[in-house]
Amino acid sequence: MKPVLKMSVLAATILLAVGCQDEKAAETKPAEPAKVEQVAAEAAPATFASEDEKAAYAIGASLAQYLSANLEQQKELGLNLEREHVLAGVSDVFADKSRLTQEETQQALQDLDKRVSEIVEAKAKAKAEAEKTQKAGEEYRAEFEKKDGVTKTESGLLFHVDTQGEGEKPAATDTVKVHYKGMLTDGTEFDSSYKRNQPATFPLNQVIPGWTEGVQLMPVGSKFTFVIPPELAYGSQANPTIPANSTLVFEVELLDIVKPEQPAAPAETAEAPAQ
């Protein structure tokens, strides 16, 4: 059986991605004729003994450009296809000393196709989930904003004053002592200092932006409910308890502003507020 060149799912997937990126770039980026002319001028004139030699060289150049473009994209899929191994495979086959049989080569490509398919499927699923979460958050914020007593700041942070305290308000550089409960928009609780029966103490400028902004609005002794859009929380990052693009809901009690002269309790790990 004659050997055949098999394009894996990886090649097809990345080629499509490269093609889409090239089309987008062509739409948005103006041509640079001066730069093209300069590159052409600097390139050495090609000389070939025959048209066949020129055609053979062009096949190699085209293959190299194709492989190079694919390998540049491999990190986005989490694969580690190193260029030297690709070149070694090409070189070994041309030298008739391949380290893999034809059957082993096909099996390796099939295994690669399977891995790539799983990665692409997982990425597509994660993207769909993130979009679903984003939409649910937008709908939740729109409804929450309609409630009596809800204020929306310029950044998009929403809050409701549940209990108005009469103490001083903290600055971003202050360390605060709080009790809080963090929830997703469906009511799922992902963190609570109440359940730990221990207030959390942390510098206000070392937490997510929604907390840094919101807690500064609270006089000591207050309890606020905050609804924080993803861009003021964790954005597209996801963790086991908070999906990507999540709008977060926090009930926060500001117990105290820890002054420098006061011995502060060891900072407690607070998953939701931390940056």
Secondary structure, DSSP 8 states (H G I E B T S, - for coil): --------HHHHHHHHHHHHHHHHHHHHS---HHHHHHHHHHS-----SSHHHHHHHHHHHHHHHHHHHHHHHGGGGT----HHHHHHHHHHHHTT--SS-HHHHHHHHHHHHHHHHHHHHHHHHHHHHHHHHHHHHHHHHHHHHTSTTEEE-TTS-EEEEEE---S----TTSEEEEEEEEEETTS-EEEEHHHHTS-EEEEGGGB-HHHHHHHTT--TT-EEEEEE-GGGTTTT---SSS-TT--EEEEEEEEEEE-TTS--------TTTB-
